[in-house]
Amino acid sequence: MFSNKSTKNKSKKLLLAGSLLLATGVANAAYDIKLTDEDSLSFGGYIKVDARYVDGDVAYRPYWAGSGTKLDESASQFNLFANETRFNMKYTHDDVMGFIELDFWGGGGNEIVSNSANPRIRHAFIKYKDVLVGQTWSTFMNTSAIPESADFAGATLGLVFIRQGQVRYTMGDFQVSIENPESWGGDTANDSIPDVVARYNLKGDWGNISFSALGRQLNTNLGNTETAIGASIAGRINTIGKDDLRFQLHQGEVGRYVGAGFTPDIFTKTDVNGNVIEEVEDVTSYLVAYRHYWTDTLRSTVLYGAADADSSGADRRQWGVNLFQNLTKQLAVGVEVGNFTMKEQDADSNYAQLSLQYVL
């Protein structure tokens, strides 16, 4: 005879096996698998296929980021890819939660034979009650203020956009974290003090607004240390019906935290006498986006993002307008047109992108 405990364990294993078979056979929803009264396992993510066309004198990129390459002559390029596809898994036991997510922007492959793409880690963290430890979005970043777009993230110039290792403590609407340091453009070998972020969130039926402050120690190649501070305000405001306004404004010595590679933290130049001068870059970055619902399933977003750097003189802009339609609850198709400009180099490119996204 089997004991009640043994029978229960076998039942749980059978239930788990059946749930996994169901999850692998059907891909039209997020999957929550209850293992025990205290344990659960969740699978999620999406499949995204993009057709992208870029024309102009800023070189083709699969998505616009803060940097770009000016071409000697204008060029046109078309690509079809599925690299943004991602998969995540969450395991929960009582007050402990572990989360990991991968996508396929890790490089590798070619366009001759297989178009293979290496997976890369996006998120990997553990959360216990109010403490989070691991890699995820910086506490300096308000993810609800990212606009809906076909171009990955949409106008990253105006976003705080960075994932990194951190330890975060949340006390109600207040958050504080120590995060991985990196003196981009300087001496990273002596980055011995973590970045510090403090954030306060206001939220209600009207939406949310976050106020964030950033403090860092940067190390220059000449052996100096510099204190860098910056501030951010970002949010998503509900307007008429299902419409919303999303905005971000970042000011100060925010460097690598904004614009997805827009400008290094430390700018180096040589004066007329041949002396090397290192300056902590001062940046102003902002984004505004409005999403309007034409029907319950058809909507458009108009977005504009910009970033300016004082020392290097970098001045970049991006605008876009799109139209998305849900074909089913999980399947959406969208089209977007826009422009990316590097004003300081007198270069720009127009783009058009068609996206099909199936949420798991």
LOMAR-866546 format. One line per field, with one value per residue (C-alpha): x, y, z negated. Coordinates in nm, 4 decimals. Last residue first. Layout:
REM residues N
X (X,...)
Y (Y,...)
Z (Z,...)
***
This chain:
REM residues 360
X (0.2649,0.2259,0.2315,0.3783,0.3771,0.5737,0.6041,0.8718,0.9422,1.2514,1.3854,1.7518,1.9398,2.2760,2.3950,2.6681,2.5626,2.1990,2.2105,1.8566,1.6338,1.3032,0.9650,0.7207,0.5447,0.3225,0.1630,0.0134,-0.1108,-0.1764,-0.2574,-0.6209,-0.6751,-0.6108,-0.5057,-0.4339,-0.1405,-0.0782,0.2439,0.4042,0.7733,1.0193,1.3876,1.6449,2.0179,2.2528,2.6082,2.8048,3.0764,3.0855,2.7192,2.5320,2.1807,1.9140,1.5785,1.2622,0.9329,0.6392,0.2956,0.1177,-0.1810,-0.4571,-0.6945,-0.8292,-1.0929,-1.1391,-0.9447,-0.7334,-0.4833,-0.1293,0.0704,0.4472,0.6939,1.0618,1.3485,1.7255,1.9554,2.3119,2.6223,2.9360,3.2047,3.5051,3.8546,4.1114,4.4304,4.6805,4.8087,4.8374,4.5295,4.3214,4.2798,3.9440,3.7998,3.4313,3.3483,3.0090,3.0057,2.7274,2.4104,2.4631,2.1007,1.9829,2.0090,2.1920,2.5282,2.5762,2.3437,2.5542,2.2542,1.9006,1.6436,1.2852,1.0388,0.6828,0.3905,0.0402,-0.2472,-0.5657,-0.8110,-1.0948,-0.9456,-0.6241,-0.4341,-0.0904,0.2273,0.5375,0.8910,1.1016,1.4770,1.7752,2.1511,2.4682,2.8300,3.1228,3.4626,3.7723,4.1049,4.3623,4.4160,4.1921,3.9027,3.7129,3.3456,3.1730,2.7975,2.4697,2.1297,1.7967,1.4503,1.0988,0.8275,0.4823,0.1828,-0.1620,-0.4913,-0.6303,-0.3398,0.0374,0.3222,0.6587,0.9757,1.3210,1.6724,1.9667,2.3257,2.6061,2.8499,3.1988,3.5095,3.5230,3.9037,3.9392,3.6688,3.9120,3.7160,3.4951,3.2183,3.2896,3.0837,2.9261,2.6778,2.3870,2.3034,1.9327,1.6628,1.2875,1.0038,0.6348,0.5997,0.9481,1.1371,1.4983,1.7124,2.0440,2.1779,2.3172,2.2343,1.9653,1.9668,1.7292,1.6514,1.4639,1.4664,1.7217,1.5501,1.2898,1.0836,1.1676,1.2437,1.0963,0.7393,0.6300,0.4313,0.5878,0.8155,0.6813,0.5614,0.9266,1.0250,1.4065,1.6376,1.5719,1.7752,1.5998,1.7067,2.0120,2.0265,1.9003,1.5527,1.4484,1.0927,0.9742,1.2507,1.3162,1.5793,1.7083,1.8035,1.6882,1.8027,2.0413,2.1395,2.0401,2.2615,2.1091,2.1013,2.0313,2.0800,2.2719,2.3897,2.2442,2.4795,2.4742,2.6089,2.4823,2.3215,2.0040,1.8034,1.6013,1.6282,1.4416,1.4998,1.2938,1.3244,1.0590,1.0763,0.7868,0.6185,0.8049,0.7794,0.9576,0.9417,1.0391,1.0946,1.1157,1.1911,1.1518,1.3335,1.5568,1.2788,1.4182,1.3418,1.5839,1.5677,1.8455,1.8684,2.1836,2.2810,2.6449,2.9427,2.7477,2.7097,2.7173,2.4743,2.4613,2.1686,1.9751,1.7579,1.6544,1.7781,2.0367,2.0972,2.3610,2.2667,2.2789,1.9240,1.6808,1.5878,1.3400,1.2375,1.0275,0.9876,0.8744,0.7990,0.7367,0.6436,0.7303,0.5889,0.6315,0.5262,0.6115,0.4357,0.5247,0.3567,0.0324,0.2218,0.3280,0.0803,0.1665,0.1017,0.1278,0.1023,-0.1378,-0.1680,0.1128,-0.0482,0.1328,0.4329,0.2182,-0.0292,0.2509,0.3954,0.0583,0.0167,0.3617,0.2931,-0.0402,0.1233,0.3998,0.1460,-0.0542,0.2600,0.3379,-0.0181,-0.0011,0.3314,0.1925,-0.1221,0.0999,0.1114,0.0000)
Y (3.3846,3.7166,3.6960,4.0045,4.0932,4.4027,4.6234,4.8893,5.2036,5.4193,5.7593,5.8396,6.1488,6.3225,6.6772,6.5503,6.7585,6.7004,6.3201,6.2442,5.9340,5.9448,5.7766,5.5212,5.2450,4.9491,4.7094,4.3623,4.2097,3.8523,3.7680,3.8838,3.8270,4.0434,4.3300,4.6317,4.8716,5.1997,5.3957,5.7393,5.8052,6.0751,6.0586,6.3275,6.3460,6.6269,6.5303,6.8447,6.6401,6.8570,6.9616,6.6459,6.6697,6.3968,6.3812,6.1727,6.2141,5.9746,5.9483,5.6291,5.4748,5.2334,4.9686,4.7029,4.8854,5.1385,5.4478,5.4267,5.7122,5.6846,6.0033,6.0030,6.2539,6.1886,6.3830,6.3906,6.6649,6.5520,6.6820,6.4820,6.4559,6.6245,6.4993,6.7334,6.6084,6.8885,6.9266,7.3044,7.3588,7.1438,6.7639,6.6008,6.3326,6.3002,6.0990,5.9352,5.8204,5.9384,5.8025,5.4350,5.3492,5.7127,5.7491,5.5705,5.5825,5.9518,6.0801,6.3827,6.6117,6.6120,6.3503,6.4166,6.1374,6.1353,5.9082,6.0363,5.7890,5.7063,5.4413,5.6929,6.0421,6.1001,5.8451,5.9775,5.7690,5.8889,6.0145,6.2566,6.2092,6.3495,6.3399,6.3372,6.2667,6.2901,6.2803,6.0777,6.1520,5.9032,6.0464,5.7751,5.9139,5.7421,5.8179,5.8171,5.8036,5.9550,5.9231,6.0771,5.9633,6.1102,5.8792,5.9677,5.7348,5.6989,5.8789,5.5872,5.6377,5.6501,5.8598,5.6859,5.7990,5.6905,5.6775,5.5444,5.4845,5.3730,5.1282,5.2334,5.0460,5.1483,5.1443,4.9122,5.1133,5.3964,5.6400,5.6549,5.4611,5.4749,5.1667,5.1035,4.8195,4.9313,5.0236,5.0726,5.2813,5.2676,5.4714,5.4121,5.1395,5.0699,4.8950,4.7814,4.7210,4.5383,4.5748,4.4126,4.5917,4.6761,5.0197,5.2460,5.5879,5.7021,6.0038,5.8729,5.5327,5.6707,5.3502,5.0479,4.8304,5.0024,4.8715,5.1065,5.1285,5.4051,5.3470,5.5470,5.2335,5.1214,5.3994,5.3736,5.4954,5.1649,5.0113,4.7383,4.3878,4.1958,4.0510,4.1158,4.2461,4.3107,4.3939,4.0338,3.8202,3.8873,3.6991,3.8266,3.7326,3.9681,4.0202,3.7299,3.6693,3.4071,3.3691,3.4298,3.1978,3.3504,2.9989,3.0047,3.3331,3.5892,3.5026,3.3662,3.5279,3.8214,3.8151,3.9973,3.6775,3.7249,3.5746,3.6229,3.4932,3.5417,3.4010,3.4736,3.4186,3.5094,3.1659,2.9805,3.1413,3.0391,3.2708,3.1892,3.4169,3.3900,3.6555,3.7280,4.0525,3.8633,3.7765,3.9184,4.0631,4.3248,4.6043,4.8547,5.1884,5.3986,5.7651,5.8452,5.9023,5.7304,5.8616,5.5912,5.5985,5.6172,5.6668,5.3637,5.2980,4.9395,4.6839,4.9491,5.0835,5.3546,5.7221,5.8724,5.7823,5.4939,5.2251,4.9407,4.6944,4.3750,4.2524,3.9223,3.9105,3.5942,3.6678,3.6020,3.3813,3.0771,3.0554,2.8085,2.7921,2.6779,2.7280,2.5274,2.2928,2.2887,2.5423,2.5987,2.9439,2.9648,3.2878,3.2447,3.1443,2.8954,2.5529,2.2225,2.2965,2.4400,2.1517,1.8997,2.0960,2.0992,1.7257,1.6628,1.8944,1.7241,1.3825,1.4959,1.6412,1.3183,1.1202,1.3426,1.3036,0.9254,0.9187,1.1365,0.9219,0.6169,0.3543,0.0000)
Z (2.4923,2.6714,3.0512,3.2178,3.5892,3.6821,3.9924,3.9889,4.1898,4.1463,4.2452,4.2008,4.0841,4.1041,4.0377,3.8035,3.4998,3.5946,3.5778,3.6906,3.6762,3.8645,3.8500,3.9844,3.7898,3.8727,3.6269,3.6028,3.2784,3.1602,2.7954,2.7631,3.1340,3.4408,3.2136,3.4337,3.4014,3.5883,3.5609,3.5562,3.5006,3.4036,3.3226,3.2386,3.1642,3.0581,2.9594,2.8716,2.7003,2.3882,2.3581,2.4586,2.6062,2.6249,2.8002,2.8181,3.0007,3.0097,3.1746,3.0750,3.2522,3.1472,3.2797,3.0390,2.8320,3.1131,3.2251,2.9090,2.8820,2.7446,2.6812,2.6474,2.4992,2.4437,2.2900,2.2487,2.1217,2.0641,1.8855,1.9648,1.6992,1.8567,1.9354,2.0913,2.2559,2.3186,2.6744,2.6575,2.8729,2.6376,2.6527,2.5791,2.3521,2.2600,1.9476,1.8957,2.2573,2.4927,2.6541,2.5747,2.4947,2.4617,2.0869,1.8042,1.9831,1.9040,1.6278,1.5352,1.5227,1.6558,1.7460,1.8580,1.9402,2.0713,2.1469,2.2233,2.2222,2.4106,2.2833,2.2434,2.2368,2.0381,1.8287,1.7338,1.7632,1.5885,1.5740,1.3735,1.3642,1.1784,1.2086,1.0035,1.0911,0.8491,1.0171,0.9416,1.1103,1.2377,1.5859,1.7340,1.5312,1.2496,1.1925,0.8525,0.8805,0.7519,0.9199,0.8182,0.9259,0.9209,1.0540,1.1858,1.2143,1.3710,1.2983,1.0965,0.8590,0.8400,0.7002,0.6913,0.5125,0.6285,0.4862,0.6864,0.5738,0.8071,0.6511,0.5331,0.6541,1.0211,1.0429,1.3425,1.5238,1.5986,1.8131,2.1246,1.9511,1.5775,1.4877,1.1459,1.0764,0.8625,0.5037,0.4598,0.2925,0.3443,0.1928,0.2668,0.0025,-0.1274,0.1526,0.1189,0.4248,0.4684,0.8200,1.1332,1.4568,1.7104,1.8730,2.0611,1.9164,2.2209,2.4505,2.6977,2.6794,2.9210,2.9309,2.7154,3.0253,3.3320,3.3529,3.0748,2.7520,2.5444,2.2432,1.9459,1.7617,1.7435,1.5030,1.4865,1.2067,1.0258,1.3080,1.5044,1.4036,1.2870,0.9375,0.5848,0.4913,0.1318,0.0213,-0.0340,0.1165,0.4846,0.6832,1.0166,1.3714,1.6463,2.0040,2.0602,2.4190,2.6766,2.9838,3.3241,3.6237,3.9647,4.1054,4.4331,4.5823,4.3422,4.0593,3.7049,3.3912,3.1893,2.8438,2.9543,2.9118,2.5917,2.2456,1.9169,1.5640,1.2476,0.8951,0.6314,0.2553,0.0241,0.0458,0.3217,0.6652,0.9864,1.2863,1.6443,1.9417,2.3187,2.5787,2.9501,3.0329,3.2745,3.5228,3.8495,4.1938,4.3252,4.5847,4.6633,4.8450,4.8724,4.8686,4.9376,4.7088,4.4320,4.0781,3.8115,3.5200,3.1420,2.9053,3.0247,3.3269,3.3971,3.6513,3.7494,4.0981,4.1408,4.1054,4.4556,4.5554,4.6073,4.3540,4.4117,4.1381,4.1431,3.7867,3.6298,3.2576,3.0536,2.6926,2.3304,2.0580,1.8357,1.4699,1.1921,0.8562,0.5053,0.1658,0.2063,0.4331,0.7998,0.9376,1.3030,1.4432,1.8220,2.0173,2.3077,2.6733,2.7139,2.6821,2.7090,2.4875,2.2087,2.2230,2.1952,1.9044,1.7265,1.7700,1.6281,1.3334,1.2569,1.2779,1.0438,0.7991,0.8053,0.7358,0.4373,0.3058,0.3347,0.1502,-0.1296,-0.1574,-0.1981,0.0723,0.0000)
***
